[in-house]
Amino acid sequence: MADYAALLGIDWSDRKHDICLIDPATGKREASILPHSPQAIDEWATALRTRYGGQEVAVCLEQSRGPLIYALLKYDFLVLYPVNPRTLARFREAFSGFPFGQPEWGSLLALTPQGRSAGRRVPG
C-alpha cells in the first residue's frame, strides 16, 4: 500500500457521515461529522486537499456504490477503498468484547494490513 498523507474511515448514512481521520505522520486521530450535501462534501474535500497539499488520502468506507462514492470519485487525491458490509460486520463482531468498548472501525481498518486488503481500490 502506498504512503498516504492521511487515512480516513467513513461511516456513511443518507443524512450525515461520521469520519475518523488519522494523520500517519503524528498518529493523531480526529473525529468529525460531515453533512450529506454536495456543498458540504465539496467544502470538506477542498479543505482536505489544501491541508495535505494535494497528496493522496486513503478513504475506507462501507459501500461500493452509491451517492457518497460517486461524490468522492471526482477528487483525484482521494483513494477509495470500499469494504464489503459483511467483512465489516465480522470485524465488528471480532472486537465486540474489546475491554474499552468497540473501536472506531475506520481507524483500525485503515491501520491494519488485514483491513487494507479487505477493500479494493476504486479507480478514479
VOZA-131754 format. One record per atom (N, C-alpha, C, O, CB): residue number from 1; x, y, z. Coordinates in Angstrom, 1 decimal. Glycine has a CB too. Layout:
<pts>
<NUM, <X, Y, Z>>
...
</pts>
This chain:
<pts>
<1, <0.9, -1.2, 0.0>>
<1, <0.0, 0.0, 0.0>>
<1, <0.9, 1.2, 0.0>>
<1, <1.9, 1.3, 0.7>>
<1, <-1.0, 0.0, 1.2>>
<2, <0.5, 2.2, -0.8>>
<2, <1.3, 3.4, -0.9>>
<2, <1.3, 4.2, 0.4>>
<2, <0.4, 3.9, 1.3>>
<2, <0.7, 4.3, -2.0>>
<3, <2.2, 5.1, 0.5>>
<3, <2.2, 6.0, 1.7>>
<3, <1.1, 7.1, 1.4>>
<3, <1.1, 7.7, 0.4>>
<3, <3.6, 6.6, 2.0>>
<4, <0.3, 7.3, 2.4>>
<4, <-0.8, 8.3, 2.3>>
<4, <-0.6, 9.4, 3.2>>
<4, <0.0, 9.2, 4.3>>
<4, <-2.2, 7.7, 2.5>>
<5, <-1.0, 10.6, 2.9>>
<5, <-0.9, 11.8, 3.7>>
<5, <-1.8, 11.6, 4.9>>
<5, <-1.6, 12.2, 6.0>>
<5, <-1.2, 13.1, 3.0>>
<6, <-3.0, 10.9, 4.7>>
<6, <-3.9, 10.7, 5.8>>
<6, <-4.7, 9.5, 5.5>>
<6, <-4.8, 9.0, 4.4>>
<6, <-4.9, 11.9, 6.0>>
<7, <-5.2, 8.9, 6.6>>
<7, <-6.1, 7.7, 6.5>>
<7, <-7.5, 8.1, 7.0>>
<7, <-7.6, 8.6, 8.1>>
<7, <-5.5, 6.5, 7.2>>
<8, <-8.5, 7.8, 6.2>>
<8, <-9.9, 8.1, 6.7>>
<8, <-10.7, 6.9, 6.7>>
<8, <-10.7, 6.0, 5.8>>
<8, <-10.5, 9.2, 5.7>>
<9, <-11.6, 6.8, 7.7>>
<9, <-12.6, 5.8, 7.8>>
<9, <-13.9, 6.6, 7.8>>
<9, <-14.1, 7.5, 8.6>>
<9, <-12.5, 4.9, 9.0>>
<10, <-14.8, 6.2, 6.9>>
<10, <-16.1, 6.9, 6.8>>
<10, <-17.3, 5.9, 7.1>>
<10, <-17.4, 4.9, 6.4>>
<10, <-16.3, 7.6, 5.4>>
<11, <-18.1, 6.2, 8.1>>
<11, <-19.3, 5.5, 8.4>>
<11, <-20.4, 6.4, 7.8>>
<11, <-20.8, 7.4, 8.4>>
<11, <-19.5, 5.2, 9.9>>
<12, <-21.0, 5.9, 6.7>>
<12, <-21.9, 6.8, 5.9>>
<12, <-23.3, 6.5, 6.3>>
<12, <-23.7, 5.5, 6.8>>
<12, <-21.7, 6.5, 4.4>>
<13, <-24.2, 7.5, 6.0>>
<13, <-25.6, 7.3, 6.1>>
<13, <-26.2, 8.3, 5.1>>
<13, <-25.5, 9.1, 4.4>>
<13, <-26.2, 7.6, 7.5>>
<14, <-27.5, 8.3, 4.9>>
<14, <-28.1, 9.2, 3.9>>
<14, <-28.2, 10.7, 4.4>>
<14, <-28.4, 11.5, 3.5>>
<14, <-29.5, 8.7, 3.6>>
<15, <-28.0, 11.0, 5.7>>
<15, <-28.0, 12.3, 6.1>>
<15, <-26.7, 12.9, 6.6>>
<15, <-26.5, 14.1, 6.4>>
<15, <-29.0, 12.4, 7.3>>
<16, <-25.8, 12.1, 7.1>>
<16, <-24.5, 12.5, 7.6>>
<16, <-23.5, 11.4, 7.5>>
<16, <-23.9, 10.2, 7.4>>
<16, <-24.7, 13.0, 9.1>>
<17, <-22.3, 11.8, 7.6>>
<17, <-21.2, 10.8, 7.6>>
<17, <-20.3, 11.0, 8.7>>
<17, <-19.8, 12.1, 9.0>>
<17, <-20.4, 10.8, 6.2>>
<18, <-20.0, 10.0, 9.5>>
<18, <-19.1, 10.0, 10.6>>
<18, <-17.7, 9.7, 10.1>>
<18, <-17.5, 8.7, 9.4>>
<18, <-19.5, 9.1, 11.8>>
<19, <-16.7, 10.6, 10.4>>
<19, <-15.4, 10.5, 9.8>>
<19, <-14.4, 10.3, 10.9>>
<19, <-14.4, 11.1, 11.9>>
<19, <-15.1, 11.7, 8.9>>
<20, <-13.5, 9.4, 10.7>>
<20, <-12.3, 9.3, 11.6>>
<20, <-11.1, 9.5, 10.7>>
<20, <-10.8, 8.7, 9.8>>
<20, <-12.3, 7.9, 12.4>>
<21, <-10.3, 10.5, 11.0>>
<21, <-9.1, 10.8, 10.2>>
<21, <-7.9, 10.5, 11.1>>
<21, <-7.8, 10.8, 12.3>>
<21, <-9.1, 12.3, 9.8>>
<22, <-6.9, 9.8, 10.5>>
<22, <-5.7, 9.5, 11.2>>
<22, <-4.5, 10.1, 10.4>>
<22, <-4.4, 9.9, 9.2>>
<22, <-5.4, 8.0, 11.4>>
<23, <-3.7, 10.9, 11.0>>
<23, <-2.5, 11.5, 10.4>>
<23, <-1.4, 10.6, 10.6>>
<23, <-0.9, 10.5, 11.8>>
<23, <-2.2, 13.0, 10.9>>
<24, <-0.9, 9.8, 9.6>>
<24, <0.2, 8.8, 9.9>>
<24, <1.5, 9.5, 10.4>>
<24, <2.3, 8.8, 11.0>>
<24, <0.5, 8.1, 8.6>>
<25, <1.7, 10.7, 10.1>>
<25, <2.9, 11.4, 10.5>>
<25, <3.0, 11.6, 12.0>>
<25, <4.0, 11.5, 12.6>>
<25, <3.1, 12.7, 9.8>>
<26, <1.8, 11.9, 12.6>>
<26, <1.7, 12.2, 14.0>>
<26, <1.0, 11.1, 14.8>>
<26, <1.2, 11.0, 16.0>>
<26, <1.1, 13.5, 14.2>>
<27, <0.2, 10.3, 14.1>>
<27, <-0.6, 9.3, 14.8>>
<27, <-1.9, 9.9, 15.4>>
<27, <-2.7, 9.2, 16.1>>
<27, <0.2, 8.6, 15.9>>
<28, <-2.1, 11.2, 15.2>>
<28, <-3.2, 11.9, 15.8>>
<28, <-4.5, 11.5, 15.1>>
<28, <-4.5, 11.4, 13.9>>
<28, <-3.0, 13.4, 15.7>>
<29, <-5.5, 11.3, 15.9>>
<29, <-6.9, 10.9, 15.4>>
<29, <-7.8, 12.1, 15.6>>
<29, <-7.7, 12.8, 16.6>>
<29, <-7.4, 9.7, 16.1>>
<30, <-8.7, 12.3, 14.6>>
<30, <-9.7, 13.3, 14.6>>
<30, <-11.0, 12.7, 14.2>>
<30, <-11.1, 12.0, 13.2>>
<30, <-9.3, 14.5, 13.7>>
<31, <-12.1, 13.1, 14.9>>
<31, <-13.4, 12.6, 14.6>>
<31, <-14.2, 13.9, 14.1>>
<31, <-14.1, 14.9, 14.7>>
<31, <-14.1, 11.9, 15.7>>
<32, <-15.0, 13.7, 13.1>>
<32, <-15.9, 14.8, 12.6>>
<32, <-17.1, 14.2, 12.0>>
<32, <-17.2, 13.0, 11.7>>
<32, <-15.1, 15.7, 11.6>>
<33, <-18.1, 15.1, 11.8>>
<33, <-19.3, 14.7, 11.2>>
<33, <-19.5, 15.6, 9.9>>
<33, <-19.3, 16.8, 10.0>>
<33, <-20.5, 14.8, 12.1>>
<34, <-19.8, 14.9, 8.8>>
<34, <-20.0, 15.6, 7.5>>
<34, <-21.4, 15.5, 7.1>>
<34, <-21.9, 14.4, 6.9>>
<34, <-19.0, 15.1, 6.5>>
<35, <-22.1, 16.6, 7.0>>
<35, <-23.5, 16.5, 6.4>>
<35, <-23.5, 16.0, 5.0>>
<35, <-22.5, 16.2, 4.2>>
<35, <-24.2, 17.9, 6.5>>
<36, <-24.5, 15.2, 4.6>>
<36, <-24.6, 14.7, 3.3>>
<36, <-25.2, 15.7, 2.4>>
<36, <-26.5, 15.7, 2.2>>
<36, <-25.3, 13.3, 3.3>>
<37, <-24.4, 16.6, 1.8>>
<37, <-24.9, 17.5, 0.8>>
<37, <-23.7, 17.8, -0.1>>
<37, <-22.6, 17.7, 0.3>>
<37, <-25.4, 18.9, 1.4>>
<38, <-24.0, 18.0, -1.4>>
<38, <-22.9, 18.3, -2.3>>
<38, <-22.0, 19.4, -1.9>>
<38, <-20.8, 19.3, -2.0>>
<38, <-23.5, 18.6, -3.7>>
<39, <-22.6, 20.5, -1.4>>
<39, <-21.8, 21.6, -0.9>>
<39, <-20.9, 21.3, 0.3>>
<39, <-19.7, 21.6, 0.3>>
<39, <-22.7, 22.8, -0.6>>
<40, <-21.4, 20.6, 1.3>>
<40, <-20.6, 20.2, 2.4>>
<40, <-19.5, 19.2, 2.1>>
<40, <-18.4, 19.4, 2.5>>
<40, <-21.5, 19.5, 3.5>>
<41, <-19.8, 18.3, 1.2>>
<41, <-18.8, 17.3, 0.7>>
<41, <-17.7, 18.1, 0.0>>
<41, <-16.5, 17.8, 0.2>>
<41, <-19.4, 16.2, -0.1>>
<42, <-18.0, 19.0, -0.9>>
<42, <-17.0, 19.7, -1.7>>
<42, <-16.2, 20.6, -0.8>>
<42, <-15.0, 20.7, -0.9>>
<42, <-17.7, 20.6, -2.7>>
<43, <-16.8, 21.3, 0.2>>
<43, <-16.0, 22.1, 1.1>>
<43, <-15.1, 21.3, 1.9>>
<43, <-13.9, 21.7, 2.1>>
<43, <-17.0, 22.9, 2.1>>
<44, <-15.5, 20.1, 2.4>>
<44, <-14.7, 19.2, 3.2>>
<44, <-13.5, 18.7, 2.4>>
<44, <-12.4, 18.7, 2.8>>
<44, <-15.5, 18.0, 3.7>>
<45, <-13.8, 18.3, 1.1>>
<45, <-12.7, 17.7, 0.3>>
<45, <-11.7, 18.8, -0.1>>
<45, <-10.5, 18.6, -0.2>>
<45, <-13.3, 17.1, -1.0>>
<46, <-12.2, 20.0, -0.4>>
<46, <-11.3, 21.1, -0.7>>
<46, <-10.4, 21.4, 0.5>>
<46, <-9.2, 21.7, 0.3>>
<46, <-12.1, 22.4, -1.1>>
<47, <-10.9, 21.5, 1.7>>
<47, <-10.1, 21.7, 2.9>>
<47, <-9.1, 20.6, 3.1>>
<47, <-8.0, 20.9, 3.5>>
<47, <-11.0, 21.9, 4.1>>
<48, <-9.5, 19.4, 2.8>>
<48, <-8.6, 18.2, 3.0>>
<48, <-7.5, 18.3, 2.0>>
<48, <-6.3, 18.1, 2.3>>
<48, <-9.4, 16.9, 2.8>>
<49, <-7.8, 18.7, 0.7>>
<49, <-6.8, 18.8, -0.3>>
<49, <-5.8, 19.9, 0.1>>
<49, <-4.6, 19.7, -0.1>>
<49, <-7.4, 19.2, -1.7>>
<50, <-6.3, 21.0, 0.6>>
<50, <-5.4, 22.1, 1.0>>
<50, <-4.5, 21.7, 2.2>>
<50, <-3.3, 22.0, 2.2>>
<50, <-6.2, 23.4, 1.4>>
<51, <-5.1, 21.1, 3.1>>
<51, <-4.4, 20.7, 4.4>>
<51, <-3.2, 19.7, 4.0>>
<51, <-2.2, 19.9, 4.6>>
<51, <-5.4, 19.9, 5.3>>
<52, <-3.4, 18.8, 3.1>>
<52, <-2.4, 17.8, 2.8>>
<52, <-1.7, 18.1, 1.4>>
<52, <-1.1, 17.2, 0.8>>
<52, <-3.0, 16.5, 2.7>>
<53, <-1.8, 19.3, 0.9>>
<53, <-1.1, 19.7, -0.3>>
<53, <-1.4, 18.9, -1.5>>
<53, <-0.5, 18.7, -2.4>>
<53, <0.4, 19.7, 0.0>>
<54, <-2.6, 18.3, -1.6>>
<54, <-2.9, 17.5, -2.8>>
<54, <-2.4, 16.1, -2.7>>
<54, <-2.6, 15.4, -3.7>>
<54, <-2.5, 18.2, -4.0>>
<55, <-1.7, 15.7, -1.7>>
<55, <-1.2, 14.4, -1.6>>
<55, <-2.3, 13.4, -1.4>>
<55, <-3.4, 13.8, -1.0>>
<55, <-0.2, 14.2, -0.3>>
<56, <-2.1, 12.1, -1.8>>
<56, <-3.1, 11.1, -1.7>>
<56, <-3.6, 10.9, -0.3>>
<56, <-2.8, 10.8, 0.6>>
<56, <-2.7, 9.9, -2.4>>
<57, <-4.9, 10.7, -0.2>>
<57, <-5.5, 10.4, 1.1>>
<57, <-6.3, 9.1, 0.9>>
<57, <-7.1, 9.0, 0.0>>
<57, <-6.4, 11.5, 1.6>>
<58, <-6.1, 8.1, 1.8>>
<58, <-6.8, 6.8, 1.7>>
<58, <-8.1, 6.9, 2.4>>
<58, <-8.2, 7.5, 3.5>>
<58, <-6.0, 5.6, 2.3>>
<59, <-9.2, 6.4, 1.8>>
<59, <-10.5, 6.5, 2.3>>
<59, <-11.1, 5.1, 2.3>>
<59, <-11.4, 4.5, 1.3>>
<59, <-11.4, 7.5, 1.5>>
<60, <-11.4, 4.6, 3.5>>
<60, <-12.1, 3.3, 3.7>>
<60, <-13.6, 3.6, 4.0>>
<60, <-13.8, 4.4, 4.9>>
<60, <-11.4, 2.4, 4.8>>
<61, <-14.5, 3.0, 3.3>>
<61, <-15.9, 3.2, 3.5>>
<61, <-16.7, 1.9, 3.2>>
<61, <-16.3, 1.1, 2.4>>
<61, <-16.4, 4.4, 2.8>>
<62, <-17.8, 1.8, 3.9>>
<62, <-18.6, 0.6, 3.9>>
<62, <-19.7, 0.7, 2.8>>
<62, <-20.9, 0.7, 3.0>>
<62, <-19.3, 0.4, 5.2>>
<63, <-19.2, 0.7, 1.6>>
<63, <-20.1, 0.6, 0.4>>
<63, <-19.2, 0.6, -0.8>>
<63, <-18.1, 1.1, -0.8>>
<63, <-21.1, 1.9, 0.4>>
<64, <-19.8, 0.1, -1.9>>
<64, <-19.0, 0.0, -3.1>>
<64, <-19.7, 0.9, -4.2>>
<64, <-19.1, 1.1, -5.3>>
<64, <-18.9, -1.4, -3.6>>
<65, <-20.8, 1.4, -3.9>>
<65, <-21.5, 2.3, -4.9>>
<65, <-22.5, 3.1, -4.1>>
<65, <-22.8, 2.8, -2.9>>
<65, <-22.2, 1.5, -6.0>>
<66, <-23.0, 4.1, -4.7>>
<66, <-24.0, 5.0, -4.0>>
<66, <-23.5, 6.4, -4.1>>
<66, <-22.5, 6.7, -4.6>>
<66, <-24.1, 4.6, -2.6>>
<67, <-24.4, 7.3, -3.6>>
<67, <-24.1, 8.8, -3.8>>
<67, <-22.8, 9.2, -3.2>>
<67, <-22.2, 10.1, -3.7>>
<67, <-25.2, 9.5, -3.2>>
<68, <-22.4, 8.7, -2.0>>
<68, <-21.2, 9.2, -1.4>>
<68, <-20.0, 8.8, -2.3>>
<68, <-19.1, 9.6, -2.5>>
<68, <-21.0, 8.6, 0.0>>
<69, <-19.9, 7.5, -2.7>>
<69, <-18.8, 7.1, -3.6>>
<69, <-18.8, 7.9, -4.8>>
<69, <-17.7, 8.4, -5.2>>
<69, <-19.0, 5.6, -4.0>>
<70, <-19.9, 8.2, -5.5>>
<70, <-19.9, 8.9, -6.7>>
<70, <-19.5, 10.4, -6.4>>
<70, <-18.8, 11.0, -7.3>>
<70, <-21.3, 8.9, -7.3>>
<71, <-19.9, 10.9, -5.3>>
<71, <-19.4, 12.3, -4.9>>
<71, <-17.9, 12.4, -4.7>>
<71, <-17.3, 13.3, -5.1>>
<71, <-20.2, 12.8, -3.7>>
<72, <-17.3, 11.3, -4.1>>
<72, <-15.9, 11.3, -3.8>>
<72, <-15.0, 11.0, -5.0>>
<72, <-13.8, 11.4, -5.0>>
<72, <-15.6, 10.4, -2.7>>
<73, <-15.6, 10.3, -6.0>>
<73, <-14.8, 9.9, -7.2>>
<73, <-14.2, 11.1, -8.0>>
<73, <-13.2, 11.0, -8.7>>
<73, <-15.6, 9.1, -8.1>>
<74, <-14.8, 12.3, -7.8>>
<74, <-14.4, 13.4, -8.6>>
<74, <-13.1, 14.1, -8.0>>
<74, <-12.5, 14.9, -8.7>>
<74, <-15.4, 14.5, -8.7>>
<75, <-12.7, 13.6, -6.9>>
<75, <-11.5, 14.2, -6.2>>
<75, <-10.3, 13.2, -6.5>>
<75, <-10.2, 12.1, -5.9>>
<75, <-11.7, 14.4, -4.7>>
<76, <-9.4, 13.7, -7.3>>
<76, <-8.3, 12.8, -7.7>>
<76, <-7.3, 12.4, -6.6>>
<76, <-6.5, 11.5, -6.8>>
<76, <-7.5, 13.5, -8.8>>
<77, <-7.3, 13.1, -5.5>>
<77, <-6.3, 12.9, -4.4>>
<77, <-6.9, 11.8, -3.4>>
<77, <-6.2, 11.3, -2.6>>
<77, <-5.9, 14.1, -3.7>>
<78, <-8.2, 11.6, -3.5>>
<78, <-8.8, 10.6, -2.6>>
<78, <-8.7, 9.2, -3.3>>
<78, <-9.1, 9.0, -4.4>>
<78, <-10.3, 10.9, -2.4>>
<79, <-8.1, 8.2, -2.5>>
<79, <-8.0, 6.9, -3.0>>
<79, <-9.0, 6.1, -2.2>>
<79, <-8.9, 5.9, -1.0>>
<79, <-6.5, 6.3, -2.8>>
<80, <-10.1, 5.6, -2.9>>
<80, <-11.2, 4.9, -2.2>>
<80, <-11.0, 3.4, -2.1>>
<80, <-10.6, 2.7, -3.0>>
<80, <-12.5, 5.2, -3.0>>
<81, <-11.2, 2.9, -0.9>>
<81, <-11.2, 1.5, -0.6>>
<81, <-12.5, 1.1, 0.0>>
<81, <-12.7, 1.1, 1.2>>
<81, <-10.0, 1.2, 0.4>>
<82, <-13.5, 0.7, -0.8>>
<82, <-14.8, 0.3, -0.3>>
<82, <-14.6, -1.1, 0.4>>
<82, <-13.8, -1.9, 0.0>>
<82, <-15.8, 0.2, -1.4>>
<83, <-15.4, -1.3, 1.5>>
<83, <-15.3, -2.5, 2.2>>
<83, <-16.7, -3.2, 2.2>>
<83, <-17.7, -2.5, 2.4>>
<83, <-14.8, -2.2, 3.7>>
<84, <-16.7, -4.5, 2.0>>
<84, <-17.9, -5.2, 1.9>>
<84, <-18.6, -5.1, 3.3>>
<84, <-17.9, -5.4, 4.3>>
<84, <-17.7, -6.7, 1.5>>
<85, <-19.9, -4.9, 3.4>>
<85, <-20.5, -4.8, 4.7>>
<85, <-20.4, -6.0, 5.5>>
<85, <-20.4, -5.9, 6.8>>
<85, <-22.0, -4.4, 4.5>>
<86, <-20.4, -7.2, 4.9>>
<86, <-20.2, -8.5, 5.7>>
<86, <-18.9, -8.5, 6.3>>
<86, <-18.7, -9.0, 7.4>>
<86, <-20.5, -9.7, 4.8>>
<87, <-17.8, -8.1, 5.6>>
<87, <-16.5, -8.1, 6.1>>
<87, <-16.5, -7.2, 7.4>>
<87, <-15.9, -7.5, 8.4>>
<87, <-15.5, -7.6, 5.1>>
<88, <-17.1, -6.0, 7.2>>
<88, <-17.1, -5.1, 8.3>>
<88, <-17.9, -5.6, 9.5>>
<88, <-17.5, -5.4, 10.7>>
<88, <-17.7, -3.7, 7.9>>
<89, <-19.0, -6.3, 9.3>>
<89, <-19.8, -6.9, 10.3>>
<89, <-19.0, -7.9, 11.1>>
<89, <-19.0, -8.0, 12.3>>
<89, <-21.1, -7.6, 9.8>>
<90, <-18.2, -8.7, 10.4>>
<90, <-17.3, -9.7, 11.0>>
<90, <-16.2, -9.0, 11.9>>
<90, <-15.9, -9.4, 13.0>>
<90, <-16.6, -10.6, 10.0>>
<91, <-15.7, -7.9, 11.3>>
<91, <-14.7, -7.1, 12.1>>
<91, <-15.3, -6.6, 13.4>>
<91, <-14.7, -6.7, 14.4>>
<91, <-14.2, -5.9, 11.2>>
<92, <-16.5, -6.0, 13.3>>
<92, <-17.2, -5.5, 14.5>>
<92, <-17.4, -6.6, 15.5>>
<92, <-17.2, -6.5, 16.7>>
<92, <-18.5, -4.8, 14.1>>
<93, <-17.8, -7.8, 15.0>>
<93, <-18.1, -8.9, 15.9>>
<93, <-16.8, -9.4, 16.6>>
<93, <-16.8, -9.7, 17.8>>
<93, <-18.7, -10.1, 15.1>>
<94, <-15.7, -9.4, 15.9>>
<94, <-14.5, -9.8, 16.4>>
<94, <-14.0, -8.9, 17.6>>
<94, <-13.3, -9.4, 18.5>>
<94, <-13.4, -9.9, 15.4>>
<95, <-14.4, -7.7, 17.5>>
<95, <-14.0, -6.7, 18.6>>
<95, <-15.1, -6.4, 19.5>>
<95, <-14.9, -5.4, 20.3>>
<95, <-13.5, -5.5, 17.9>>
<96, <-16.1, -7.2, 19.5>>
<96, <-17.3, -6.8, 20.4>>
<96, <-16.9, -7.0, 21.9>>
<96, <-17.5, -6.3, 22.7>>
<96, <-18.4, -7.7, 20.1>>
<97, <-15.9, -7.8, 22.2>>
<97, <-15.5, -8.0, 23.6>>
<97, <-14.3, -7.1, 24.0>>
<97, <-13.7, -7.3, 25.1>>
<97, <-15.2, -9.4, 23.9>>
<98, <-14.0, -6.2, 23.2>>
<98, <-12.8, -5.3, 23.4>>
<98, <-13.0, -4.6, 24.8>>
<98, <-14.0, -4.0, 25.0>>
<98, <-12.7, -4.2, 22.3>>
<99, <-12.0, -4.6, 25.6>>
<99, <-12.2, -4.1, 27.0>>
<99, <-12.5, -2.7, 27.1>>
<99, <-13.1, -2.3, 28.1>>
<99, <-10.9, -4.3, 27.8>>
<100, <-12.2, -1.8, 26.2>>
<100, <-12.6, -0.4, 26.3>>
<100, <-13.7, 0.0, 25.3>>
<100, <-13.8, 1.1, 24.9>>
<100, <-11.3, 0.4, 26.0>>
<101, <-14.5, -1.0, 24.9>>
<101, <-15.6, -0.7, 24.0>>
<101, <-15.2, -1.0, 22.6>>
<101, <-14.0, -1.2, 22.3>>
<101, <-16.1, 0.7, 24.1>>
<102, <-16.1, -1.0, 21.7>>
<102, <-15.8, -1.3, 20.3>>
<102, <-15.0, -0.2, 19.7>>
<102, <-15.4, 1.0, 19.8>>
<102, <-17.1, -1.5, 19.5>>
<103, <-13.9, -0.5, 19.1>>
<103, <-13.0, 0.6, 18.5>>
<103, <-13.7, 1.2, 17.2>>
<103, <-14.5, 0.5, 16.6>>
<103, <-11.7, 0.0, 18.2>>
<104, <-13.4, 2.4, 16.9>>
<104, <-13.8, 3.0, 15.7>>
<104, <-13.3, 2.2, 14.5>>
<104, <-12.1, 2.0, 14.3>>
<104, <-13.3, 4.5, 15.6>>
<105, <-14.3, 1.6, 13.7>>
<105, <-13.9, 0.7, 12.7>>
<105, <-13.0, 1.3, 11.7>>
<105, <-12.0, 0.6, 11.2>>
<105, <-15.1, 0.2, 12.0>>
<106, <-13.2, 2.5, 11.3>>
<106, <-12.3, 3.1, 10.3>>
<106, <-10.9, 3.2, 10.7>>
<106, <-10.0, 3.0, 9.9>>
<106, <-12.8, 4.5, 9.9>>
<107, <-10.7, 3.6, 12.0>>
<107, <-9.3, 3.7, 12.5>>
<107, <-8.6, 2.4, 12.3>>
<107, <-7.5, 2.3, 11.8>>
<107, <-9.3, 4.1, 13.9>>
<108, <-9.2, 1.3, 12.9>>
<108, <-8.5, 0.0, 12.9>>
<108, <-8.4, -0.5, 11.5>>
<108, <-7.4, -1.1, 11.1>>
<108, <-9.2, -1.0, 13.8>>
<109, <-9.5, -0.4, 10.7>>
<109, <-9.5, -0.9, 9.4>>
<109, <-8.4, -0.2, 8.5>>
<109, <-7.7, -0.9, 7.8>>
<109, <-10.8, -0.7, 8.7>>
<110, <-8.2, 1.1, 8.7>>
<110, <-7.3, 1.8, 7.9>>
<110, <-5.8, 1.5, 8.3>>
<110, <-4.9, 1.6, 7.5>>
<110, <-7.5, 3.3, 8.0>>
<111, <-5.7, 1.1, 9.5>>
<111, <-4.3, 0.9, 10.1>>
<111, <-3.8, -0.6, 9.9>>
<111, <-2.6, -0.8, 10.0>>
<111, <-4.3, 1.3, 11.5>>
<112, <-4.7, -1.5, 9.8>>
<112, <-4.2, -2.9, 9.8>>
<112, <-4.0, -3.4, 8.4>>
<112, <-4.7, -3.1, 7.5>>
<112, <-5.2, -3.8, 10.5>>
<113, <-3.0, -4.3, 8.2>>
<113, <-2.8, -4.9, 6.8>>
<113, <-4.0, -5.7, 6.4>>
<113, <-4.4, -5.7, 5.2>>
<113, <-1.6, -5.8, 6.8>>
<114, <-4.7, -6.4, 7.4>>
<114, <-5.9, -7.2, 7.0>>
<114, <-7.0, -6.2, 6.5>>
<114, <-7.7, -6.6, 5.6>>
<114, <-6.4, -8.0, 8.2>>
<115, <-7.2, -5.1, 7.2>>
<115, <-8.2, -4.2, 6.8>>
<115, <-7.9, -3.6, 5.5>>
<115, <-8.8, -3.3, 4.6>>
<115, <-8.3, -3.1, 7.8>>
<116, <-6.6, -3.3, 5.2>>
<116, <-6.2, -2.7, 4.0>>
<116, <-6.5, -3.6, 2.8>>
<116, <-7.0, -3.2, 1.7>>
<116, <-4.8, -2.3, 4.0>>
<117, <-6.3, -5.0, 3.0>>
<117, <-6.5, -5.9, 1.9>>
<117, <-8.0, -6.3, 1.8>>
<117, <-8.4, -6.9, 0.8>>
<117, <-5.7, -7.1, 2.1>>
<118, <-8.8, -6.0, 2.8>>
<118, <-10.2, -6.3, 2.7>>
<118, <-10.9, -5.4, 1.7>>
<118, <-11.9, -5.9, 1.1>>
<118, <-10.9, -6.1, 4.1>>
<119, <-10.5, -4.3, 1.5>>
<119, <-11.1, -3.4, 0.5>>
<119, <-10.4, -3.5, -0.9>>
<119, <-9.4, -4.3, -1.0>>
<119, <-11.0, -1.9, 0.9>>
<120, <-10.9, -2.8, -1.8>>
<120, <-10.2, -2.8, -3.1>>
<120, <-10.3, -1.3, -3.6>>
<120, <-11.2, -0.6, -3.3>>
<120, <-10.9, -3.7, -4.1>>
<121, <-9.2, -0.9, -4.2>>
<121, <-9.1, 0.5, -4.7>>
<121, <-10.1, 0.7, -5.8>>
<121, <-10.2, -0.1, -6.7>>
<121, <-7.7, 0.8, -5.1>>
<122, <-10.8, 1.8, -5.7>>
<122, <-11.8, 2.1, -6.8>>
<122, <-11.0, 3.1, -7.8>>
<122, <-10.5, 4.1, -7.4>>
<122, <-13.0, 2.8, -6.2>>
<123, <-10.9, 2.7, -9.0>>
<123, <-10.2, 3.5, -10.0>>
<123, <-10.9, 4.9, -10.1>>
<123, <-12.2, 4.9, -10.2>>
<123, <-10.1, 2.8, -11.4>>
<124, <-10.2, 5.9, -10.2>>
<124, <-10.7, 7.3, -10.3>>
<124, <-11.1, 7.7, -11.7>>
<124, <-11.6, 8.8, -11.9>>
<124, <-9.8, 8.3, -9.7>>
</pts>
